[in-house]
Amino acid sequence: MKKILLADDEESIQVAYSRLLESPGVAVEVVGCVESAQNCLESQQYAAIIVDLRLQGTASMPGLSLVRSARKTQLNCFSVVMTAYGDKQTEDKAIDAGADLFLEKPVSPGILKNLFADRNIYSS
């Protein structure tokens, strides 16, 4: 079973993304805070992670620390950073931290599903 970690503090995003991204052979684990996401990254392997840049409504960017952790602990993990507060400088920081993709909200869950299919997340 492949796993996707979704770290976002907005309930509507948690529900919509987890419903659409789950499929046979792929489970989505949803967390709403940095600490829970960090615990997941330290204890499990994920095929992909989706991280909100500004978890918990802060002005800081704790999502970047999660991407850095994933680069150290996850093998072949596709990392996506999403934010409603994006600009070129923020995108550069995310990519420098190890993100494979930077997206500005709102992001259609269907777009993510297609991206993950292209990266073979949905294949055995």
C-alpha positions as CSV (number, residue, x, y, z in Angstrom):
1,M,0.0,0.0,0.0
2,K,1.4,3.4,-1.0
3,K,0.8,6.4,1.3
4,I,0.3,10.1,0.7
5,L,0.8,12.5,3.6
6,L,-1.5,15.5,3.5
7,A,-0.4,18.2,5.9
8,D,-3.0,21.1,5.8
9,D,-4.9,22.8,8.6
10,E,-8.0,23.6,6.4
11,E,-10.7,21.0,7.0
12,S,-12.3,21.5,3.6
13,I,-8.9,20.8,1.9
14,Q,-8.4,17.8,4.1
15,V,-11.7,16.3,3.2
16,A,-11.7,17.1,-0.5
17,Y,-8.1,16.0,-1.2
18,S,-8.3,12.8,0.9
19,R,-11.5,11.7,-0.8
20,L,-10.2,12.3,-4.3
21,L,-6.6,11.1,-3.8
22,E,-7.5,7.8,-2.0
23,S,-7.8,4.8,-4.3
24,P,-7.2,1.1,-4.2
25,G,-3.6,0.7,-3.2
26,V,-3.2,4.3,-2.1
27,A,-4.0,5.6,1.4
28,V,-4.0,9.3,2.4
29,E,-3.0,10.2,5.9
30,V,-4.3,13.6,7.0
31,V,-2.7,15.8,9.6
32,G,-3.3,19.4,10.6
33,C,-0.2,20.5,12.4
34,V,3.6,20.5,12.0
35,E,4.2,18.2,15.0
36,S,1.9,15.4,13.7
37,A,3.4,15.7,10.2
38,Q,6.9,15.4,11.6
39,N,5.9,12.3,13.6
40,C,4.5,10.7,10.5
41,L,7.7,11.5,8.5
42,E,9.8,9.9,11.2
43,S,7.8,6.8,11.5
44,Q,6.4,5.9,8.0
45,Q,7.4,6.0,4.4
46,Y,5.3,8.0,1.9
47,A,5.2,7.9,-1.9
48,A,4.2,11.6,-1.8
49,I,3.6,14.5,0.6
50,I,1.4,17.5,0.2
51,V,2.3,20.3,2.6
52,D,0.6,23.6,3.2
53,L,3.4,26.2,3.5
54,R,1.7,28.1,6.4
55,L,0.2,25.5,8.7
56,Q,-1.7,26.7,11.7
57,G,-2.4,30.1,10.2
58,T,1.1,31.5,11.1
59,A,3.1,34.0,9.1
60,S,6.1,31.7,9.2
61,M,6.6,28.8,6.8
62,P,6.8,25.6,8.8
63,G,5.9,23.6,5.7
64,L,9.5,24.2,4.5
65,S,10.9,22.4,7.5
66,L,8.6,19.4,6.7
67,V,9.9,19.3,3.1
68,R,13.5,19.3,4.4
69,S,12.7,16.5,6.8
70,A,11.1,14.5,4.0
71,R,14.3,14.8,1.9
72,K,16.2,13.2,4.8
73,T,13.8,10.5,5.8
74,Q,11.7,9.5,2.8
75,L,12.9,7.5,-0.1
76,N,11.8,8.6,-3.6
77,C,9.0,10.8,-2.1
78,F,7.4,13.3,-4.4
79,S,7.0,16.6,-2.4
80,V,4.3,19.2,-3.2
81,V,4.1,22.6,-1.4
82,M,0.9,24.5,-1.6
83,T,0.1,28.0,-0.4
84,A,-2.3,30.8,-0.7
85,Y,0.6,33.2,-0.1
86,G,2.8,32.5,-3.1
87,D,5.3,34.6,-5.0
88,K,8.5,33.8,-6.9
89,Q,10.7,34.3,-3.9
90,T,8.6,31.8,-1.8
91,E,8.5,29.3,-4.7
92,D,12.4,29.5,-4.8
93,K,12.6,28.9,-1.1
94,A,10.3,25.8,-1.4
95,I,12.3,24.4,-4.3
96,D,15.6,25.1,-2.4
97,A,14.1,23.2,0.6
98,G,13.6,20.2,-1.6
99,A,10.0,20.5,-2.9
100,D,9.4,18.9,-6.3
101,L,6.5,21.2,-7.0
102,F,5.1,24.5,-5.8
103,L,1.4,25.3,-6.3
104,E,-0.7,28.3,-5.4
105,K,-4.1,27.7,-3.8
106,P,-6.7,27.0,-4.8
107,V,-5.4,23.8,-6.4
108,S,-7.9,21.3,-7.9
109,P,-7.4,17.9,-6.2
110,G,-7.8,16.5,-9.7
111,I,-4.7,18.2,-10.8
112,L,-2.8,16.6,-8.0
113,K,-4.2,13.2,-8.8
114,N,-3.1,13.6,-12.4
115,L,0.4,14.7,-11.3
116,F,0.7,11.7,-8.9
117,A,-0.5,9.4,-11.7
118,D,2.3,10.8,-13.9
119,R,4.7,10.0,-11.1
120,N,3.4,6.4,-10.8
121,I,2.0,6.9,-7.3
122,Y,-1.1,5.0,-8.4
123,S,0.7,2.1,-10.0
124,S,1.7,-1.0,-8.1
